[in-house]
Amino acid sequence: MKKRKNIITVAIDSPAAAGAGTQAKLISKHYNLYYLDTGKIYRYIGKLKLENEKKFTYKLVKKRINNLKFKYLKNKALLSNEVAISASKIAIDRKIRNIVHEFQQKCAYTPPTKYRGSVLDGRDITSIQVKDAMFKFYITASIEVRAKRRFYEYQKLKKKITYKEVLKSLKNRDKSDKERKHGPLKKTKDSILINTTKLSKKASFKKIKAIMDRKLNN
């Protein structure tokens, strides 16, 4: 694949609800980077499987991903706990990961020319998808704080789920993400750790921006 030259590439890995998506959006807006929430792709496929249990095939997945429009990833239905569980199971499948990998590579290395580069967040971005990224971050927070954040998100969406159920679900997600055979969640040695447990969205971004500006301005 031919890559665009002299672009800014930002790779972010994180466990669920650590604030990576929020930070990626802020980075995207500030530096004019093309943003891709890779987790939403798996949620999209997870929802596809729930809706097409008997007709779900790799051929169907490839067709949908090849014709994927970003507006589909903004569907609020993708935020349900049921879809999240389906997505975590989907993400274990190597064939599906290979299909998604091609799409992610295109977004990372050949973003539309109006953007200065790209920013991707997910579970294996720094270790597999964009290993040579200019900036690599591992964003995390305590499981309790992450559960509270996700619980509040569900409340805003008027989802009927308890904090304990969210906490249990996140623990299971963490286990699945970190122990899966293909593309497990892990902090690479060259990734910068950003712990958002006690940081606001603004404070977290300020920390990331300082790191990026030091390198970009030299």
N, C-alpha and C positions, 0 to 999 in steps of 0.2 A: 504494500500500500504506500502510495506517495504521500509524504507528510508536508504540511505547510512549514516553511522555514521561519525561524526567529519569532516564534509565538510563545506566549506565557502558558505553561501548563501547570495546573494545580490538582493534586490528587489527595483525597481525604478518605480515611477509613474511620469507622466508629461503630460502636454497638448501637442498637435502636434507642431513639429518644435522647441522645446525648447532645443534640443541638447542632449536628453537622450540617443538616439541610439548611438551617437558618443561616449559619455562617457561610456556607457555599453561596447562598443567594446574595448575601451582603458583599462577598468577594466579587461575585459576578457583576453586580451593579456598580461597585466602586471602580473596578479595573476594566470594565467592559469586556467580560469574558462570557463565552457560551456555556451555559449551565446545564448539566444533565444529572438528575437524581436517579442513579442506576437501580436503587431499590424499588423505585416506582415501576421499572420495567418488569421486575419479577412479580410485583403485585399485579400488574396488568395481566401477566401470563397466569398467575394464580387465580385471578378472577375468571379468566378465559377457561381454565380447567373446571372451575366450579359450575360454570354455565354450559360447558360442553363435555361433561364427564365421559360419555360414551363415544363421542366423536373427537376426543382430544388426541392429536397426533403431532409428531415433530414437523410434519409437512405444514400443518395448520399454524403452528407456532412460527415457523420461518416465514410463511406468507404474511402473517400479521405483523411481525417485527420489521420485515422489509417495507411494509406500507404504513409503519407506525407514524402517527402525527402527534406532536407534543401535547395537543389539546386533550388527547385521550388520557394522558398521564395526570391531568388536573381533575379528573373525575373523583369526587369526594367518596364515592363507593369504594375506592381503592384503600381508604383509610380504616376500613372495618377490621376488627380483630380476626374474623373468619378468613378474610382475604390475606391478612398477615400470616396466619398459620399455613394457609395453602401456599403462599409465596415461599415460606421457609422450606417447605417440602420440595417445591419445584427447584429451588436453588441448589439442591444436592445433585440433581441430574446433570451429568457432564455434557451430554448432547445439547441440552438446553443452554447451558453455560457457554458452549462454543458458538451457538447461534447469537446469543446476546453479546458475546465478546466482539464479534465482527462489527456489530452496530456501535458498540462503545468505542472501539478503535477509531471508527470514522468520525464520531463526535469529538473525540479527544484531539486527534491529529489533523483533521481537515474541517475545522469549524467554519461556518460562513465567514467570508472575508470582511464583513463589517465588524467582526469581533477581533480583539487583540490576542485571543487564545481561548482556552477552555478550562473549566473547573468541573471535576466529577467527584461525587461522593458515593460511598457504598461500603462494601465489606472487604473486597480484594483489589481495591484500586491502586494502592501503593505497591502491593506485592506482585500483581499480575497485569492489571489493565494498563496502567501508565507508570511502569517501573522507572522510566527515565524522566519523570516529571521534574520541572524546575523547582517546585515546592511540594513537599510531602508532609501532611499532618495526620496525627492520630488524635481524634477528639473523643473524650470520654467524660463520664460523670458517675457518681455512685448509683447503684441500682435503685435505691429509694428515691432519689431525686428524679431519675429518669422515669420511674413508675408514676410519680406525681405529675410530671409534665405530660405524659401520655394520657393519664386519667383525666386531666383538665381538658385535653384536646377532645377526648371522647364526650366529655360533658358538654362542651360547646356544640358538638355535633348531635347532642341529645341521644347518645348511645347508652343503652341500659347495660352497664357493666360496673362492677365494684373495683375499688382500689386494689383489694387483695387478688382479684382475678387478673388485673393488669400486671401486678407484680409477679404473679406466677407465670403469666404468659411471657413476660420479658426474660425471666430466668430461663425458661425453656428455649426462647429464641437465642439467648446468649450461648447456651450449651450447644444448640444446633449449629449456630454460626461459627463457633470456635472449634468444634469437633468434626465438622463435615470434611470429607476426603478431598473434595475439589474446591479450591478457592476459600480456605478457612479465614476467618477474621483473626488478624494478628498485627501487632505493631512491628513494623520493620525497623531495623537499626538506624536507618537514615531518615525516619519520620520524626517530626517534632511533636512532642506530647502537649496537648492543650486540655487541661482538666477544667470543665465548666461547672463543677459541683457548686462552687461558691462565687461564680462569676455571672454577671448579667450578660445579656446578648451583646450590649454595647461594649462592655469591658473585654469580652472574649474577642470581639472583632478588632478592638484597639490593639490587643496583644498580637493577633495574627497580622494585622496591617503593618505594625512596627517591624516584624520579621521580614515581610515581603518588601517593604520600602527600602530596607537596608541593602538588600541584594539588587533590587531594580534600579536604585539610584547610584550604585557604584559603577 
